[in-house]
Amino acid sequence: MNHDDDDRYTDWRWLACDAIGQIAAFTTAGSGPIPRSARATVDGVDAGVHALPIRGAYRLIPHDGTAEDWISCAQRGLFAYDWSDIAADDGGYAYELLAVPLAPIRLSELPSPLRELAAATTIAHIVFGENDLLSRSLLPDTEFPA
């Protein structure tokens, strides 16, 4: 990932693994925090996700805006979160769950190198889909785009 002044306007996608091995795709909306462990992996995520085969149905969470990107992730087994201006319980902004796969993919099922990209950021105290909002305080060692 190229860290220049334009990073704060770029919609980055990063992956993480949860406590039970499920995978989520997080989209920064140009300003969302990224765990340091995921910053070096964002360049390969989009191509890797789009190369995954469609696994099945999904549940879309009602929200404003277009949903194609999040539907595409959920069809491939990934929980899809987007940085939002919705306030979380801790008063800060949060990643909002927008699409839930009905057939979630597990870390062990991902092909390499996507498996390594997702494994780089593990959120061991979270199970994706249990909370609609994931605040920055719940994510490991995050920083905002420059």
N, C-alpha and C positions, 0 to 999 in steps of 0.2 A: 504494500500500500504506500502510496506517495503522500507524505505528510506536508502539504503546503497550505497556503491560505485558503485554497478552494475546498479543503476537506470539510469545512463546516457547512458547505452547501451540497455535499455529496451524500446520496442516500446509500449508505453502506449496509451490507448484510453480513451477519456473523452467525456462527452456529455454537450451540452449547448442548451438553448432555446433562440429564437430570439424575436424581437419586436412583431411579430404576432403569436407566439406560435409554430412555426416550430422548429424541432429538428435537430441538426447536431452532427455527430460523428467526433471528431478530433483525429488524430493519430500523436504522437510526433516524429516519426522517430528516437527515441532514444535521441534527443536533444532539441526538441521543448518545449516552455514554457507551463506551465499548470496553470490556475487560482487557487489560493489558495482554493477557494470554491469547486473545482473539485478534488483536490488531494486526499481527503479522500474517494472519490467515484470510483476511477478507477478500483478497484478490482472487482466490480460487473458488470461492463459495458459489457464486451465481452459476458458473458453468457446470460445476459438480452437481448442484441441486437440479438443474434443468436436464441433466443427463440421466437422472434417476427415473426408473419406469413408474408409471402411474399405478398406485396400489389400490385405490378405491375411493369411497365416498368421504365426505367431510361435513362438518357443521360450521356454518358461517355465523359469526357473532355480528348482530346488527351494529352498524356504525356508518358515519358519513364517509363519502369518498368511494373510489373504485376499489375493487377487491381482487382483481385478476392475479396479482403477484402472490397474495396470501392464499388464494384458492389453489394456485399452482403448487405451492409448498405443501399444503395440507393433502392434496391428491397424491403426493409422493411420500406421505407418511410423517411429515414434519409439522409440529405445532408452529403457528405463525404469530409472531408478536411484532408490533410497531410502536416506536416511541411516540408518546402522546402528551398532550397538554392537560390530560386528566390528572387531578391530584390524587396521589396514593395516601394510604393511612398515615404515613410519616410526614405528610405535608408537601413532599416533593413530587415531581412528575414521575411517570412510570412507563414501562413497556406494557402495552395493552394487548391482550389475547384477541386476535381477530378471526382465526380459523383453526379448527380442531380436526385432526385426522381421525377417521373412525377405525383405521388400521395403522396405528403408529409404528414407525420403523424404529428399530433398536440400533444402538451403536454397533453391535456385532454384525448387523446386516448391511451396514454401509460399505461400499467398495472403497478401496484405497485409491487416492489419498484423501477422499472426503471423510473417511473414518478418523484419520489423524487430525483433520481440521476441527471436527466436532469434539474429539477427545481432548483437545488443547484447553478447552474451557468446560469444566465440570462444575455444576451447581449442586452439590451433594445434599443440601438440605431442602431442596425444592422438588416437587413432582409437577411437571408441566401439565396444564389443564385444570389443576386444582384451584388456582387463583386467576381471576381475570386481569389483575394488575400485578406487575413485578417492579417494585421500586428499585432505584439505584442501590439502596442500602441492602437489598437482598442479593445483589450481584457481586461477584468477586473482583476486587481491585480494579475499579473502573476509572476511566478518564474520558473527558469530553474531547471531540475532535478539535484540533487547533483552530 
